[in-house]
């Protein structure tokens, strides 16, 4: 909800170039950046603190066989019950990679958490109706299943980045005290934030500018003809945005009034990935793996959207 930030900035509107649009941009920037930083701080600290209790060698042996259907089903279940957005699930992914969970299984959980978390699915059914939400659900399941299959066929053994976390957690002759565990988790958390805070802020600013300054009137004129260009434009707008289902609901409802397939394309693209989540992934994955993962998601999303345009 950006309204509190926009309300806070309203007295500055007469002094800002762009007036109301600039207030909206700054409100989105302040609210989204604050939410991401706070969630990352809390989630990363919790994950890294939990890692101090894990016997990494033993965990790796137990998780070595997870690259099968049961591993993917477990990843799918974890993604569905995840209460976090894709940005905040990345630290969890980093923790799973660190203890030896296969990369394709980790990415299955990330994709599921982005598209099919219970909050998003429940909200779509309640806000957009059974028909639209059911089509979204089917498309999301197809994207999760096919992306997991394709990634399982890729060589991802060297995809993880060496981010040097928790390397000192289990090499003590005596058990760590709670103060030592908290200090270690905080150091790891700050280490990640130190290298990503600027790029996260920059990417959130780009997404906020797109949402605040892009003239919706021109978009609706293009969408109104229901052409293939409309779906492509909706995807191009949706992919970079850092958003949840609540923040994009007004846009979904606007697009649904003109073309349900285009609205579906925008919803899938906005939920499946975003610039901030890709920036965070650079801390866990090497560039080649990120390009492969994001490329597969984009391709599958566009294919599902094209199928919807033809069928619906």
Legacy VTK file of the C-alpha trace (Angstrom):
# vtk DataFile Version 3.0
C-alpha trace
ASCII
DATASET POLYDATA
POINTS 312 float
0.000 0.000 0.000
1.652 3.229 -1.219
-1.060 5.593 0.001
0.606 6.400 3.334
3.805 7.467 1.588
1.936 9.529 -1.002
-0.118 11.175 1.747
3.106 12.003 3.582
4.536 13.664 0.467
1.400 15.562 -0.607
2.510 18.888 0.994
5.537 18.853 -1.339
3.447 18.465 -4.501
3.418 22.183 -5.489
7.207 22.309 -5.258
7.935 19.145 -7.241
8.255 19.029 -11.044
5.564 16.733 -12.357
3.248 17.409 -9.428
0.956 14.497 -8.643
2.882 12.018 -10.804
6.131 12.802 -9.004
4.421 12.386 -5.634
3.165 9.006 -6.831
6.658 8.055 -8.007
8.304 9.056 -4.731
5.535 7.348 -2.758
6.027 4.093 -4.646
9.788 4.364 -4.278
9.653 5.025 -0.541
7.070 2.320 0.216
8.496 -0.397 -2.055
12.145 0.186 -1.137
11.322 0.297 2.571
9.289 -2.909 2.319
12.009 -4.761 0.397
14.829 -3.677 2.708
12.852 -4.530 5.848
11.748 -7.926 4.527
15.267 -8.758 3.377
16.754 -7.773 6.726
14.290 -9.930 8.661
14.253 -12.931 6.307
17.995 -13.057 5.665
18.791 -12.732 9.363
16.363 -15.585 10.164
17.769 -17.804 7.406
21.400 -17.208 8.330
20.657 -17.656 12.026
18.976 -20.980 11.246
22.016 -22.028 9.234
24.198 -21.767 12.349
22.231 -24.716 13.784
22.570 -26.898 10.683
25.236 -29.535 10.237
26.001 -28.713 6.613
27.785 -31.973 5.761
24.959 -34.096 7.155
22.328 -31.954 5.439
24.106 -32.232 2.086
24.107 -36.017 2.336
20.375 -36.075 3.090
19.487 -33.617 0.351
21.696 -35.110 -2.349
18.848 -37.263 -3.633
16.270 -34.489 -3.853
16.656 -34.143 -7.601
13.586 -36.286 -8.277
9.834 -35.863 -8.318
9.616 -35.791 -4.510
12.159 -32.992 -4.335
10.178 -30.901 -6.796
6.905 -31.597 -4.986
8.509 -30.486 -1.722
9.844 -27.335 -3.404
6.397 -26.684 -4.892
4.763 -27.036 -1.464
7.276 -24.694 0.157
6.704 -22.146 -2.589
2.916 -22.299 -2.259
2.949 -21.663 1.500
5.592 -18.946 1.226
4.251 -15.615 2.517
7.006 -13.645 0.788
7.412 -11.970 -2.574
10.062 -13.230 -4.994
12.607 -10.721 -3.655
12.299 -11.964 -0.090
12.361 -15.644 -1.052
15.839 -15.271 -2.636
17.617 -15.386 0.770
15.771 -18.633 1.517
16.944 -19.953 -1.856
20.520 -18.974 -0.974
20.264 -20.887 2.286
18.976 -24.016 0.510
21.742 -23.816 -2.086
24.311 -23.476 0.693
23.235 -26.751 2.308
23.287 -28.710 -0.947
19.753 -28.658 -2.370
19.949 -29.140 -6.172
19.743 -25.865 -8.083
16.777 -26.824 -10.267
14.775 -27.784 -7.148
15.597 -24.427 -5.529
14.506 -22.560 -8.655
11.250 -24.552 -8.720
10.515 -23.224 -5.241
11.368 -19.661 -6.327
9.075 -19.804 -9.365
6.233 -21.304 -7.332
6.622 -18.670 -4.614
6.455 -15.932 -7.246
3.406 -17.223 -9.137
1.445 -19.521 -6.855
1.868 -18.414 -3.268
-1.398 -18.713 -1.370
-1.724 -14.966 -0.877
-1.616 -14.255 -4.612
-3.915 -17.109 -5.630
-6.484 -16.382 -2.921
-6.466 -12.679 -3.743
-6.984 -13.336 -7.461
-9.963 -15.598 -6.801
-11.544 -13.047 -4.470
-10.748 -9.902 -6.482
-10.888 -11.069 -10.112
-13.372 -13.945 -10.036
-13.182 -17.702 -10.545
-12.846 -17.657 -14.340
-9.858 -15.329 -14.631
-8.114 -16.764 -11.548
-8.554 -20.356 -12.778
-6.933 -19.563 -16.121
-4.088 -17.827 -14.248
-3.729 -20.905 -12.019
-3.507 -23.277 -15.000
-0.972 -21.071 -16.805
1.132 -20.731 -13.650
1.159 -24.502 -13.099
2.291 -24.974 -16.702
5.092 -22.422 -16.257
6.278 -24.014 -12.987
6.166 -27.557 -14.388
7.839 -26.795 -17.731
10.481 -24.473 -16.262
11.376 -27.129 -13.661
11.611 -29.784 -16.392
13.778 -27.617 -18.640
16.056 -26.539 -15.796
16.459 -30.153 -14.659
17.874 -30.883 -18.122
20.383 -28.020 -17.873
23.841 -28.366 -16.391
23.562 -26.197 -13.281
26.366 -27.744 -11.232
28.453 -24.567 -11.382
25.533 -22.133 -11.390
25.815 -21.087 -7.740
27.898 -18.041 -6.887
30.446 -18.424 -4.106
29.099 -15.814 -1.703
31.204 -16.989 1.277
28.449 -17.211 3.863
28.457 -19.312 6.994
31.902 -20.645 6.279
32.845 -20.235 9.939
29.643 -21.481 11.526
30.547 -25.105 12.159
34.262 -25.106 12.757
34.357 -24.368 16.453
35.461 -26.796 19.121
32.662 -25.543 21.343
28.992 -24.788 20.619
28.242 -21.227 19.558
26.452 -19.000 22.021
23.273 -17.200 20.953
25.178 -13.906 20.861
27.768 -15.437 18.509
25.055 -16.910 16.291
23.214 -13.586 16.075
26.443 -11.710 15.370
27.334 -14.154 12.601
23.841 -13.971 11.039
23.867 -10.179 11.192
27.299 -10.002 9.537
26.132 -12.264 6.695
22.935 -10.241 6.266
24.757 -6.922 6.125
27.293 -8.409 3.724
24.542 -9.175 1.215
22.759 -5.847 1.693
26.044 -3.946 1.320
26.526 -5.262 -2.200
22.891 -5.037 -3.344
21.199 -2.040 -1.700
22.060 0.431 -4.481
20.969 -1.848 -7.323
17.760 -2.736 -5.515
17.021 0.961 -5.014
17.810 1.689 -8.663
15.597 -1.115 -9.945
12.713 -0.156 -7.627
13.045 3.439 -8.844
12.830 2.263 -12.466
9.727 0.181 -11.727
8.114 3.062 -9.794
8.837 5.490 -12.646
7.300 3.079 -15.150
4.164 2.742 -13.039
3.845 6.454 -12.221
4.770 8.196 -15.478
3.635 5.734 -18.156
0.471 7.213 -19.698
-2.246 4.591 -19.223
-4.451 6.361 -21.767
-2.034 5.497 -24.565
-1.738 1.927 -23.331
-5.506 1.457 -23.356
-5.698 2.751 -26.926
-3.168 0.122 -28.037
-4.808 -2.629 -25.989
-8.282 -1.822 -27.296
-7.615 -3.383 -30.711
-6.793 -6.791 -29.077
-3.792 -7.262 -31.334
-0.739 -9.396 -30.619
1.125 -6.159 -29.968
-1.144 -5.531 -26.989
-0.082 -8.751 -25.279
3.584 -8.080 -25.988
3.289 -4.547 -24.605
1.567 -5.842 -21.464
4.402 -8.332 -20.961
7.110 -5.709 -21.494
5.469 -3.490 -18.887
4.873 -6.329 -16.426
8.243 -8.083 -16.363
10.312 -5.253 -14.771
7.725 -4.304 -12.119
8.230 -5.201 -8.493
4.639 -5.830 -7.490
2.220 -8.059 -5.691
-1.291 -8.945 -6.774
-2.822 -6.143 -4.674
-0.753 -3.330 -6.179
-1.496 -4.370 -9.776
-5.216 -5.105 -9.266
-6.352 -1.693 -10.652
-4.330 -2.272 -13.821
-5.648 -5.838 -14.166
-9.232 -4.623 -13.871
-8.592 -1.861 -16.398
-7.117 -4.299 -18.913
-9.813 -6.933 -18.315
-12.428 -4.440 -19.437
-10.800 -4.431 -22.871
-9.116 -7.816 -23.217
-8.970 -10.679 -20.711
-5.989 -12.369 -22.457
-3.979 -9.133 -22.316
-4.867 -8.740 -18.626
-3.715 -12.331 -18.056
-0.436 -11.623 -19.879
0.222 -8.602 -17.705
-0.610 -10.510 -14.492
1.673 -13.442 -15.302
4.576 -11.240 -16.372
4.282 -8.966 -13.340
4.180 -11.913 -10.925
6.765 -14.255 -12.438
9.830 -12.032 -12.078
10.984 -8.443 -11.594
14.110 -6.350 -11.883
14.704 -6.249 -8.077
14.429 -10.040 -7.782
16.869 -10.519 -10.665
19.286 -8.095 -8.969
19.082 -10.169 -5.787
19.602 -13.381 -7.745
23.015 -12.083 -8.785
24.090 -12.745 -5.189
23.127 -16.416 -5.458
23.633 -17.347 -9.128
26.207 -16.686 -11.792
25.127 -14.490 -14.743
24.819 -17.388 -17.202
22.445 -19.255 -14.879
20.349 -16.119 -14.302
20.027 -15.483 -18.034
19.004 -19.096 -18.570
16.461 -19.073 -15.738
14.892 -15.706 -16.564
14.936 -16.501 -20.279
13.001 -19.739 -19.711
10.440 -17.933 -17.538
9.954 -15.129 -20.069
9.621 -17.574 -22.981
7.105 -19.778 -21.154
5.101 -16.762 -19.983
4.884 -15.409 -23.532
3.867 -18.848 -24.855
1.087 -19.153 -22.267
-0.031 -15.631 -23.069
-0.063 -16.377 -26.802
-2.121 -19.506 -26.183
-4.577 -17.455 -24.128
-4.853 -14.860 -26.895
-5.674 -17.603 -29.426
-8.043 -19.640 -27.225
-9.847 -16.818 -25.423
LINES 1 313
312 0 1 2 3 4 5 6 7 8 9 10 11 12 13 14 15 16 17 18 19 20 21 22 23 24 25 26 27 28 29 30 31 32 33 34 35 36 37 38 39 40 41 42 43 44 45 46 47 48 49 50 51 52 53 54 55 56 57 58 59 60 61 62 63 64 65 66 67 68 69 70 71 72 73 74 75 76 77 78 79 80 81 82 83 84 85 86 87 88 89 90 91 92 93 94 95 96 97 98 99 100 101 102 103 104 105 106 107 108 109 110 111 112 113 114 115 116 117 118 119 120 121 122 123 124 125 126 127 128 129 130 131 132 133 134 135 136 137 138 139 140 141 142 143 144 145 146 147 148 149 150 151 152 153 154 155 156 157 158 159 160 161 162 163 164 165 166 167 168 169 170 171 172 173 174 175 176 177 178 179 180 181 182 183 184 185 186 187 188 189 190 191 192 193 194 195 196 197 198 199 200 201 202 203 204 205 206 207 208 209 210 211 212 213 214 215 216 217 218 219 220 221 222 223 224 225 226 227 228 229 230 231 232 233 234 235 236 237 238 239 240 241 242 243 244 245 246 247 248 249 250 251 252 253 254 255 256 257 258 259 260 261 262 263 264 265 266 267 268 269 270 271 272 273 274 275 276 277 278 279 280 281 282 283 284 285 286 287 288 289 290 291 292 293 294 295 296 297 298 299 300 301 302 303 304 305 306 307 308 309 310 311
